[in-house]
Amino acid sequence: MNTINYNYCVMTVALQKGQTYEVSLKKPNLEIENLLVHEELILKYRLVVGKEISEMTLQEIKAKLDYGRAYQYALNVISRRTISISEMEKKLELKDYDQVIVDETILKLIEVGLLNDSLYCQQYVSTMMNSGKKGPQLIYKELQNKGIKEMDIKEALSKYSYELQIEKATKIVQALNKSNTKYGFHFLKQKIYQSLMIKGFSTDVIDVAISTLSDDETDENHDILKKEMEKLLRKHAKLESYQKRMKVTQTLARKGFSFDDISALYNELSALEDE
């Protein structure tokens, strides 16, 4: 009576590239399966022609191959940019690696110092502070989404001082004010306030930063109002006097110009037109 051999038999071992070999295995059903195996595993499992290995040993080898691929993938990701532990876990899971492989890869990366959430957090906060485009509240939220622990976030953000926040927020205020070409002073302040809130600055920091704006810039505000009014007067030139005044006034009021300023300038331009 013939016995069935449930082992796998090594048929060929061929060097491919570097320290990688292609190992051909004959399955119990006589089909051939090819594996790319690192030299380390060739030596560990003594994979030579004629060697027979069990199903359990084969699965063990495959698990180590998966780990090797997962680890190499992780190294490629890290070579492009720093990343948090949570982000790396998600990337590995998207590659459909078993959870055991994911966990083993993450542990190894932490062990060799390639994944370090505390250091990553400090570097991220430092970069955001230097850019001056985000306040601490937005940075906090972004780091939370990256899976960073609250303790690490708070420690890193402690370096983002109140004075520095005001300095960065004030620069944003001045930049937005300088780029303004069509809004009145009061409406502009509202837009700047909303922008700073979205960027993650606190209300008290925003109030201090916006206080650097003042109606002392009335000449500039007047120039913007005049430009916008002249544009509207040309647009509604065919309307009756009353209708034209109403249209121009409503449009400019919605842009944040005061009714008194609108009225005074309208009268001034109308008088010049009548001369």
MIDRENDO-479123 format. One record per residue (C-alpha): residue number from 0; x, z, y; chain. Coordinates in nm, 4 decimals. Example, Ala and Ser with C-alpha at 12.3 -4.5 7.8 and 13.67 -1.06 7.14 Angstrom:
rec nulo 0; east 1.2300; up 0.7800; north -0.4500; semar A;
rec nulo 1; east 1.3670; up 0.7140; north -0.1060; semar A;
This chain:
rec nulo 0; east 0.0000; up 0.0000; north 0.0000; semar A;
rec nulo 1; east 0.1470; up -0.1044; north 0.3338; semar A;
rec nulo 2; east 0.1728; up 0.1560; north 0.6124; semar A;
rec nulo 3; east 0.0960; up 0.0546; north 0.9699; semar A;
rec nulo 4; east 0.3822; up 0.1022; north 1.2151; semar A;
rec nulo 5; east 0.2413; up 0.2410; north 1.5405; semar A;
rec nulo 6; east 0.5798; up 0.2420; north 1.7119; semar A;
rec nulo 7; east 0.7107; up -0.0049; north 1.9686; semar A;
rec nulo 8; east 1.0293; up -0.1905; north 1.8871; semar A;
rec nulo 9; east 1.2913; up -0.2953; north 2.1452; semar A;
rec nulo 10; east 1.3486; up -0.6685; north 2.0983; semar A;
rec nulo 11; east 1.5756; up -0.7567; north 2.3923; semar A;
rec nulo 12; east 1.7487; up -0.5808; north 2.6831; semar A;
rec nulo 13; east 1.8547; up -0.8205; north 2.9595; semar A;
rec nulo 14; east 2.0307; up -0.7321; north 3.2864; semar A;
rec nulo 15; east 1.8308; up -0.8573; north 3.5860; semar A;
rec nulo 16; east 1.9536; up -0.7422; north 3.9260; semar A;
rec nulo 17; east 2.1763; up -0.4517; north 4.0209; semar A;
rec nulo 18; east 2.1089; up -0.1754; north 3.7705; semar A;
rec nulo 19; east 1.7718; up -0.3074; north 3.6571; semar A;
rec nulo 20; east 1.7072; up -0.4416; north 3.3074; semar A;
rec nulo 21; east 1.4163; up -0.6278; north 3.1517; semar A;
rec nulo 22; east 1.3218; up -0.4629; north 2.8242; semar A;
rec nulo 23; east 1.1031; up -0.6595; north 2.5801; semar A;
rec nulo 24; east 0.8979; up -0.4441; north 2.3431; semar A;
rec nulo 25; east 0.7082; up -0.5593; north 2.0365; semar A;
rec nulo 26; east 0.3757; up -0.3778; north 2.0187; semar A;
rec nulo 27; east 0.2125; up -0.2593; north 1.6949; semar A;
rec nulo 28; east -0.0183; up -0.5637; north 1.7195; semar A;
rec nulo 29; east 0.2968; up -0.7830; north 1.7429; semar A;
rec nulo 30; east 0.2356; up -0.8778; north 2.1076; semar A;
rec nulo 31; east 0.5343; up -0.8597; north 2.3454; semar A;
rec nulo 32; east 0.5371; up -0.6348; north 2.6528; semar A;
rec nulo 33; east 0.8081; up -0.6622; north 2.9171; semar A;
rec nulo 34; east 0.9202; up -0.3748; north 3.1367; semar A;
rec nulo 35; east 1.1675; up -0.3629; north 3.4257; semar A;
rec nulo 36; east 1.3692; up -0.0477; north 3.3652; semar A;
rec nulo 37; east 1.6481; up 0.1145; north 3.5659; semar A;
rec nulo 38; east 1.9806; up 0.1718; north 3.3921; semar A;
rec nulo 39; east 1.9282; up 0.5480; north 3.4145; semar A;
rec nulo 40; east 1.6225; up 0.5236; north 3.1876; semar A;
rec nulo 41; east 1.7986; up 0.2782; north 2.9545; semar A;
rec nulo 42; east 2.0652; up 0.5413; north 2.8930; semar A;
rec nulo 43; east 1.8276; up 0.8372; north 2.8836; semar A;
rec nulo 44; east 1.5998; up 0.6854; north 2.6175; semar A;
rec nulo 45; east 1.8780; up 0.4839; north 2.4496; semar A;
rec nulo 46; east 1.6840; up 0.1617; north 2.4790; semar A;
rec nulo 47; east 1.8895; up -0.0741; north 2.2632; semar A;
rec nulo 48; east 1.7790; up -0.3673; north 2.0504; semar A;
rec nulo 49; east 1.6119; up -0.2447; north 1.7328; semar A;
rec nulo 50; east 1.5264; up 0.0982; north 1.8730; semar A;
rec nulo 51; east 1.1709; up 0.2162; north 1.7959; semar A;
rec nulo 52; east 0.9807; up 0.4364; north 2.0396; semar A;
rec nulo 53; east 0.6441; up 0.6070; north 2.0093; semar A;
rec nulo 54; east 0.3367; up 0.5530; north 2.2270; semar A;
rec nulo 55; east 0.4013; up 0.8922; north 2.3870; semar A;
rec nulo 56; east 0.7594; up 0.7990; north 2.4756; semar A;
rec nulo 57; east 0.6466; up 0.4647; north 2.6166; semar A;
rec nulo 58; east 0.3894; up 0.6350; north 2.8418; semar A;
rec nulo 59; east 0.6586; up 0.8784; north 2.9559; semar A;
rec nulo 60; east 0.8856; up 0.5869; north 3.0472; semar A;
rec nulo 61; east 0.6019; up 0.4117; north 3.2323; semar A;
rec nulo 62; east 0.5278; up 0.7292; north 3.4290; semar A;
rec nulo 63; east 0.8909; up 0.7456; north 3.5377; semar A;
rec nulo 64; east 0.8799; up 0.3782; north 3.6316; semar A;
rec nulo 65; east 0.5708; up 0.4463; north 3.8460; semar A;
rec nulo 66; east 0.7475; up 0.7377; north 4.0087; semar A;
rec nulo 67; east 1.0486; up 0.5184; north 4.0836; semar A;
rec nulo 68; east 0.8300; up 0.2499; north 4.2406; semar A;
rec nulo 69; east 0.6353; up 0.5079; north 4.4401; semar A;
rec nulo 70; east 0.9533; up 0.6710; north 4.5657; semar A;
rec nulo 71; east 1.1034; up 0.3365; north 4.6663; semar A;
rec nulo 72; east 0.7831; up 0.2418; north 4.8470; semar A;
rec nulo 73; east 0.7913; up 0.5754; north 5.0323; semar A;
rec nulo 74; east 1.1539; up 0.5158; north 5.1349; semar A;
rec nulo 75; east 1.0586; up 0.1736; north 5.2734; semar A;
rec nulo 76; east 0.7782; up 0.3307; north 5.4788; semar A;
rec nulo 77; east 1.0078; up 0.6022; north 5.6163; semar A;
rec nulo 78; east 1.2750; up 0.3456; north 5.7052; semar A;
rec nulo 79; east 1.0280; up 0.1838; north 5.9469; semar A;
rec nulo 80; east 0.8964; up 0.4983; north 6.1164; semar A;
rec nulo 81; east 0.8637; up 0.8730; north 6.0825; semar A;
rec nulo 82; east 0.5475; up 0.9846; north 5.9089; semar A;
rec nulo 83; east 0.3617; up 1.3051; north 5.8234; semar A;
rec nulo 84; east 0.3108; up 1.4378; north 5.4714; semar A;
rec nulo 85; east -0.0618; up 1.3683; north 5.4843; semar A;
rec nulo 86; east -0.0094; up 1.0109; north 5.6035; semar A;
rec nulo 87; east 0.2374; up 0.9476; north 5.3214; semar A;
rec nulo 88; east -0.0058; up 1.0872; north 5.0647; semar A;
rec nulo 89; east -0.2756; up 0.8499; north 5.1866; semar A;
rec nulo 90; east -0.0417; up 0.5517; north 5.1730; semar A;
rec nulo 91; east 0.0617; up 0.6310; north 4.8156; semar A;
rec nulo 92; east -0.2999; up 0.6858; north 4.7103; semar A;
rec nulo 93; east -0.3926; up 0.3465; north 4.8550; semar A;
rec nulo 94; east -0.1327; up 0.1990; north 4.6199; semar A;
rec nulo 95; east -0.3355; up 0.3459; north 4.3300; semar A;
rec nulo 96; east -0.0611; up 0.5747; north 4.1999; semar A;
rec nulo 97; east -0.1813; up 0.8627; north 3.9836; semar A;
rec nulo 98; east -0.2103; up 1.1935; north 4.1672; semar A;
rec nulo 99; east 0.0692; up 1.3382; north 3.9542; semar A;
rec nulo 100; east 0.3015; up 1.0582; north 4.0720; semar A;
rec nulo 101; east 0.1913; up 1.1059; north 4.4339; semar A;
rec nulo 102; east 0.2547; up 1.4804; north 4.4190; semar A;
rec nulo 103; east 0.5928; up 1.4373; north 4.2511; semar A;
rec nulo 104; east 0.7004; up 1.1783; north 4.5090; semar A;
rec nulo 105; east 0.5910; up 1.3938; north 4.8024; semar A;
rec nulo 106; east 0.7713; up 1.6993; north 4.6634; semar A;
rec nulo 107; east 1.0918; up 1.5013; north 4.6198; semar A;
rec nulo 108; east 1.0741; up 1.3635; north 4.9745; semar A;
rec nulo 109; east 1.0228; up 1.7135; north 5.1131; semar A;
rec nulo 110; east 1.3063; up 1.8462; north 4.8984; semar A;
rec nulo 111; east 1.5581; up 1.5928; north 5.0312; semar A;
rec nulo 112; east 1.4356; up 1.6403; north 5.3894; semar A;
rec nulo 113; east 1.2748; up 1.3002; north 5.4374; semar A;
rec nulo 114; east 0.9314; up 1.4544; north 5.4994; semar A;
rec nulo 115; east 0.9130; up 1.7482; north 5.7381; semar A;
rec nulo 116; east 0.5882; up 1.8086; north 5.9240; semar A;
rec nulo 117; east 0.7353; up 2.0683; north 6.1586; semar A;
rec nulo 118; east 1.0155; up 1.8358; north 6.2718; semar A;
rec nulo 119; east 0.7787; up 1.5376; north 6.2849; semar A;
rec nulo 120; east 0.5417; up 1.7360; north 6.5057; semar A;
rec nulo 121; east 0.8178; up 1.8348; north 6.7494; semar A;
rec nulo 122; east 0.9405; up 1.4759; north 6.7761; semar A;
rec nulo 123; east 0.5877; up 1.3430; north 6.8284; semar A;
rec nulo 124; east 0.5129; up 1.5918; north 7.1082; semar A;
rec nulo 125; east 0.8484; up 1.5200; north 7.2724; semar A;
rec nulo 126; east 0.7795; up 1.1449; north 7.2690; semar A;
rec nulo 127; east 0.4314; up 1.1896; north 7.4137; semar A;
rec nulo 128; east 0.5581; up 1.4245; north 7.6855; semar A;
rec nulo 129; east 0.8291; up 1.1795; north 7.7881; semar A;
rec nulo 130; east 0.5822; up 0.8908; north 7.8025; semar A;
rec nulo 131; east 0.3551; up 1.1008; north 8.0251; semar A;
rec nulo 132; east 0.0471; up 0.9100; north 7.9122; semar A;
rec nulo 133; east -0.1255; up 1.1879; north 7.7151; semar A;
rec nulo 134; east -0.2260; up 1.5459; north 7.7770; semar A;
rec nulo 135; east -0.1908; up 1.8272; north 7.5222; semar A;
rec nulo 136; east -0.5544; up 1.8175; north 7.4080; semar A;
rec nulo 137; east -0.5311; up 1.4551; north 7.2960; semar A;
rec nulo 138; east -0.1904; up 1.5120; north 7.1354; semar A;
rec nulo 139; east -0.3339; up 1.8137; north 6.9493; semar A;
rec nulo 140; east -0.6226; up 1.6055; north 6.8152; semar A;
rec nulo 141; east -0.3947; up 1.3204; north 6.7065; semar A;
rec nulo 142; east -0.1634; up 1.5576; north 6.5181; semar A;
rec nulo 143; east -0.4610; up 1.7223; north 6.3496; semar A;
rec nulo 144; east -0.5717; up 1.3784; north 6.2304; semar A;
rec nulo 145; east -0.2238; up 1.3320; north 6.0857; semar A;
rec nulo 146; east -0.2713; up 1.6441; north 5.8756; semar A;
rec nulo 147; east -0.0280; up 1.8671; north 6.0657; semar A;
rec nulo 148; east -0.0867; up 2.2429; north 6.0405; semar A;
rec nulo 149; east -0.2255; up 2.4171; north 6.3473; semar A;
rec nulo 150; east 0.0708; up 2.6544; north 6.3611; semar A;
rec nulo 151; east 0.3193; up 2.3640; north 6.3829; semar A;
rec nulo 152; east 0.1105; up 2.1872; north 6.6483; semar A;
rec nulo 153; east 0.0836; up 2.4941; north 6.8707; semar A;
rec nulo 154; east 0.4543; up 2.5659; north 6.8411; semar A;
rec nulo 155; east 0.5467; up 2.2097; north 6.9393; semar A;
rec nulo 156; east 0.2940; up 2.1974; north 7.2252; semar A;
rec nulo 157; east 0.4303; up 2.5226; north 7.3702; semar A;
rec nulo 158; east 0.7095; up 2.3061; north 7.5170; semar A;
rec nulo 159; east 0.4522; up 2.1040; north 7.7134; semar A;
rec nulo 160; east 0.4425; up 2.3456; north 8.0078; semar A;
rec nulo 161; east 0.1601; up 2.3748; north 8.2603; semar A;
rec nulo 162; east 0.3922; up 2.2528; north 8.5356; semar A;
rec nulo 163; east 0.4937; up 1.9481; north 8.3332; semar A;
rec nulo 164; east 0.1289; up 1.8663; north 8.2593; semar A;
rec nulo 165; east 0.0525; up 1.8713; north 8.6333; semar A;
rec nulo 166; east 0.3553; up 1.6504; north 8.7013; semar A;
rec nulo 167; east 0.2466; up 1.3919; north 8.4416; semar A;
rec nulo 168; east -0.1207; up 1.4020; north 8.5439; semar A;
rec nulo 169; east -0.0281; up 1.3633; north 8.9122; semar A;
rec nulo 170; east 0.1763; up 1.0517; north 8.8336; semar A;
rec nulo 171; east -0.1251; up 0.9036; north 8.6570; semar A;
rec nulo 172; east -0.3467; up 0.9900; north 8.9554; semar A;
rec nulo 173; east -0.1085; up 0.8219; north 9.2012; semar A;
rec nulo 174; east -0.0768; up 0.5135; north 8.9790; semar A;
rec nulo 175; east -0.4543; up 0.4746; north 8.9453; semar A;
rec nulo 176; east -0.5021; up 0.5280; north 9.3177; semar A;
rec nulo 177; east -0.2355; up 0.2704; north 9.3985; semar A;
rec nulo 178; east -0.3954; up 0.0125; north 9.1709; semar A;
rec nulo 179; east -0.7400; up 0.0655; north 9.3249; semar A;
rec nulo 180; east -0.8593; up -0.2424; north 9.5105; semar A;
rec nulo 181; east -1.2370; up -0.2168; north 9.5244; semar A;
rec nulo 182; east -1.3690; up 0.1396; north 9.4895; semar A;
rec nulo 183; east -1.4504; up 0.3992; north 9.7502; semar A;
rec nulo 184; east -1.2625; up 0.7287; north 9.7623; semar A;
rec nulo 185; east -1.5332; up 0.9443; north 9.5998; semar A;
rec nulo 186; east -1.6075; up 0.7017; north 9.3175; semar A;
rec nulo 187; east -1.2338; up 0.6561; north 9.2607; semar A;
rec nulo 188; east -1.1941; up 1.0323; north 9.2146; semar A;
rec nulo 189; east -1.4679; up 1.0302; north 8.9493; semar A;
rec nulo 190; east -1.3020; up 0.7449; north 8.7616; semar A;
rec nulo 191; east -0.9631; up 0.9171; north 8.7721; semar A;
rec nulo 192; east -1.1182; up 1.2435; north 8.6514; semar A;
rec nulo 193; east -1.2793; up 1.0680; north 8.3538; semar A;
rec nulo 194; east -0.9562; up 0.8868; north 8.2714; semar A;
rec nulo 195; east -0.7538; up 1.2100; north 8.2682; semar A;
rec nulo 196; east -1.0146; up 1.3819; north 8.0506; semar A;
rec nulo 197; east -0.9911; up 1.0986; north 7.7959; semar A;
rec nulo 198; east -0.6115; up 1.1272; north 7.8050; semar A;
rec nulo 199; east -0.6368; up 1.4923; north 7.7028; semar A;
rec nulo 200; east -0.5640; up 1.6895; north 8.0189; semar A;
rec nulo 201; east -0.7507; up 2.0130; north 8.0904; semar A;
rec nulo 202; east -0.9942; up 2.0438; north 8.3828; semar A;
rec nulo 203; east -0.7723; up 2.2816; north 8.5803; semar A;
rec nulo 204; east -0.4735; up 2.0460; north 8.5490; semar A;
rec nulo 205; east -0.6939; up 1.7529; north 8.6531; semar A;
rec nulo 206; east -0.8242; up 1.9411; north 8.9577; semar A;
rec nulo 207; east -0.4711; up 2.0156; north 9.0756; semar A;
rec nulo 208; east -0.3570; up 1.6567; north 9.0173; semar A;
rec nulo 209; east -0.6578; up 1.5048; north 9.1957; semar A;
rec nulo 210; east -0.6108; up 1.7424; north 9.4890; semar A;
rec nulo 211; east -0.3025; up 1.5364; north 9.5763; semar A;
rec nulo 212; east -0.5461; up 1.2649; north 9.6848; semar A;
rec nulo 213; east -0.7060; up 1.3086; north 10.0228; semar A;
rec nulo 214; east -0.9101; up 1.1312; north 10.2859; semar A;
rec nulo 215; east -0.5858; up 1.1051; north 10.4813; semar A;
rec nulo 216; east -0.5632; up 0.7698; north 10.3105; semar A;
rec nulo 217; east -0.8622; up 0.6583; north 10.5224; semar A;
rec nulo 218; east -0.6801; up 0.3524; north 10.6554; semar A;
rec nulo 219; east -0.6272; up 0.2232; north 10.3037; semar A;
rec nulo 220; east -0.9839; up 0.3155; north 10.2097; semar A;
rec nulo 221; east -1.1102; up 0.1364; north 10.5198; semar A;
rec nulo 222; east -0.9143; up -0.1763; north 10.4312; semar A;
rec nulo 223; east -1.0652; up -0.1816; north 10.0817; semar A;
rec nulo 224; east -1.4150; up -0.1292; north 10.2231; semar A;
rec nulo 225; east -1.3656; up -0.4087; north 10.4756; semar A;
rec nulo 226; east -1.2394; up -0.6515; north 10.2111; semar A;
rec nulo 227; east -1.5319; up -0.5743; north 9.9789; semar A;
rec nulo 228; east -1.7865; up -0.5968; north 10.2615; semar A;
rec nulo 229; east -1.6582; up -0.9310; north 10.3858; semar A;
rec nulo 230; east -1.6792; up -1.0639; north 10.0319; semar A;
rec nulo 231; east -2.0426; up -0.9472; north 10.0029; semar A;
rec nulo 232; east -2.1340; up -1.0855; north 10.3459; semar A;
rec nulo 233; east -2.0139; up -1.4281; north 10.2385; semar A;
rec nulo 234; east -2.2033; up -1.3965; north 9.9100; semar A;
rec nulo 235; east -2.5335; up -1.3019; north 10.0786; semar A;
rec nulo 236; east -2.4885; up -1.5096; north 10.3941; semar A;
rec nulo 237; east -2.8182; up -1.6948; north 10.3428; semar A;
rec nulo 238; east -3.0307; up -1.3782; north 10.3250; semar A;
rec nulo 239; east -3.2336; up -1.2452; north 10.6161; semar A;
rec nulo 240; east -3.0525; up -0.9828; north 10.8243; semar A;
rec nulo 241; east -3.2392; up -0.6817; north 10.6807; semar A;
rec nulo 242; east -3.2153; up -0.7978; north 10.3204; semar A;
rec nulo 243; east -2.8483; up -0.8774; north 10.3604; semar A;
rec nulo 244; east -2.7734; up -0.5322; north 10.5020; semar A;
rec nulo 245; east -2.9626; up -0.3628; north 10.2184; semar A;
rec nulo 246; east -2.7825; up -0.5658; north 9.9494; semar A;
rec nulo 247; east -2.4390; up -0.5006; north 10.0976; semar A;
rec nulo 248; east -2.5057; up -0.1297; north 10.1545; semar A;
rec nulo 249; east -2.6426; up -0.0673; north 9.8028; semar A;
rec nulo 250; east -2.3547; up -0.2500; north 9.6333; semar A;
rec nulo 251; east -2.0868; up -0.0673; north 9.8326; semar A;
rec nulo 252; east -2.2562; up 0.2696; north 9.7881; semar A;
rec nulo 253; east -2.2493; up 0.2202; north 9.4118; semar A;
rec nulo 254; east -1.8743; up 0.1667; north 9.4414; semar A;
rec nulo 255; east -1.8324; up 0.5082; north 9.6006; semar A;
rec nulo 256; east -1.8107; up 0.4272; north 9.9716; semar A;
rec nulo 257; east -1.9929; up 0.6657; north 10.2045; semar A;
rec nulo 258; east -2.3085; up 0.5468; north 10.3815; semar A;
rec nulo 259; east -2.1644; up 0.6455; north 10.7186; semar A;
rec nulo 260; east -1.8507; up 0.4370; north 10.6648; semar A;
rec nulo 261; east -2.0563; up 0.1425; north 10.5361; semar A;
rec nulo 262; east -2.2955; up 0.1579; north 10.8280; semar A;
rec nulo 263; east -2.0206; up 0.1893; north 11.0910; semar A;
rec nulo 264; east -1.8226; up -0.1031; north 10.9523; semar A;
rec nulo 265; east -2.1345; up -0.3187; north 10.9087; semar A;
rec nulo 266; east -2.2249; up -0.2660; north 11.2727; semar A;
rec nulo 267; east -1.8684; up -0.3440; north 11.3741; semar A;
rec nulo 268; east -1.8561; up -0.6700; north 11.1781; semar A;
rec nulo 269; east -2.2061; up -0.7705; north 11.2952; semar A;
rec nulo 270; east -2.1030; up -0.7177; north 11.6571; semar A;
rec nulo 271; east -1.7973; up -0.9383; north 11.6105; semar A;
rec nulo 272; east -2.0140; up -1.2025; north 11.4475; semar A;
rec nulo 273; east -2.2551; up -1.2020; north 11.7423; semar A;
rec nulo 274; east -1.9796; up -1.2500; north 11.9993; semar A;
